[in-house]
Amino acid sequence: MSNASTQATPLYTLWQLVLYMLRLGTFGFGGPVALAGYMHRDLVERRGWITEADYKEGVALAQLAPGPMAAQLAIYLGYVHYRVTGATLVGVAFVMPSFLMVVALGWAYVRFGGIPWMQAVFYGVGAAVVGIIAMSAKKLTEKSVGKDKLLWAIYLLLGAVTVITESEIAWLFIAAGVLVWLLRAPPQWFRKPGVNGVALAQLPWLGSLLGGADAPVLLQIAVFFAKAGAFVFGSGLAIVPFLYSGVVTELHWLNERQFVDAVAVAMITPGPVVITVGFIGYLVQGFSGAAVAALATFLPCYLFTVIPAPYFKKYGRLPGVIAFVDGITAAAVGAITGSVIVIAKRSIVDIPTAVIALATVGLLWKFKKLQEPIVIAVAAAIGLVLYPLLHP
């Protein structure tokens, strides 16, 4: 194995990892921050299947490349020991459970004319999710930033930028990596053919597909969601404004109410938040629309992870690359922490939701082995009871 940080012999089978990702995709609530935190806790800390260095490389690559962070991190971890086969099986296992759930919810939504209880559930779940991702961000911060003053400066800057702009600015991640590289391991080489080269190679091909307003609806869905997967950086949170501008404002596939419901579906289902594209696709064109939307969104992120991965494995222990990865990781965790505040502004709307969020933090702090799905289920039940009373 060319990367010395990777165990020569894996401590797990491919199917053990696939089953883990299937379970995480089925029960993992909280969006990209929480999902990345679960992977670190379970695969690095508890089981020792993945090294800290490999995990950090995965986070850095996920932040460099466009597309949903949690899915890219999962795909990269599948690649670490089992290469393209592992990346492919892990990616499918991670995404499939939540895809099937949103398709089922899409069917119910169309069949029964909306889902009135969704607002009530989201009222409780949204607040609990804030607590869950806050705890995940805390753990990632302690592990990735530590007491390093330079990394803390980058972390705080990216956190503030994310809060102010409510988005994640891709070039700042790269700038953070370059800054740490220049300061910690001055240039001996900087010719790594990494993610940016791959991304740029793909852009003209994708750019030629930007039109097609008169194309069949399924082709329009494929083109639009491929753009979403190929051009939107950061977490599931970052893709929401892009989806809104296209789906509601430009293409008029959904109205405001339907779009809000689609985002709520993504938040109350486990797995990657970006899976809301499956729900949107279902509302537009049934199951075929859902399948095309999900495939078009996740295929670019899969390619942008698998193609550059060998270079990360080959050059990952060079001092310059380690410094570059440290800078990007600090920036990524800072942006993730900032996104906690952004999500909190939308989810904590009154005293009861604030209490739910704080109670979630307190419970997860005190009971280290408390399972997040239990917290989500209790929060959903509280929402179903409280919301009708507070919003008659």
Buried (B, 14 or more C-beta within 10 A) or exposed (E): EEBEBBBEEBEBEBEEBBEBBBBBBBBBBBBBBBBBBBBBBBBBEEBEBBBEBBBBBBBBBBBBBBBBBBBBBBBBBBBBBBBBEBBBBBBBBBBBBBBBBBBEBBBEBEEEEEBEEBBBBBBBBBBBBBBBBBBBBBBBBEBBBEEBEBBBBBBBBBBBBBBEEBBBBBEBBBBBBBBBBBEBBEEEEEEBEBBBEBBEEBEEEBEEBEEEEEEEBBEBBBBBBBBBBBBBBBBBBBBBEBBBEBBBEEBEBBEEEBBBBBBBBBBBBBBBBBBBBBBBBBBBBBEBBBBBBBBBBBBBBBBBBBBBBBBBBEBBBBEBBBBBBBBBBBBBBBBBBBBBBBBBEBBBEEEBBBEBBBBBBEBBEEEEEEEBEEBBBBBBBBBBEBBBEBEE
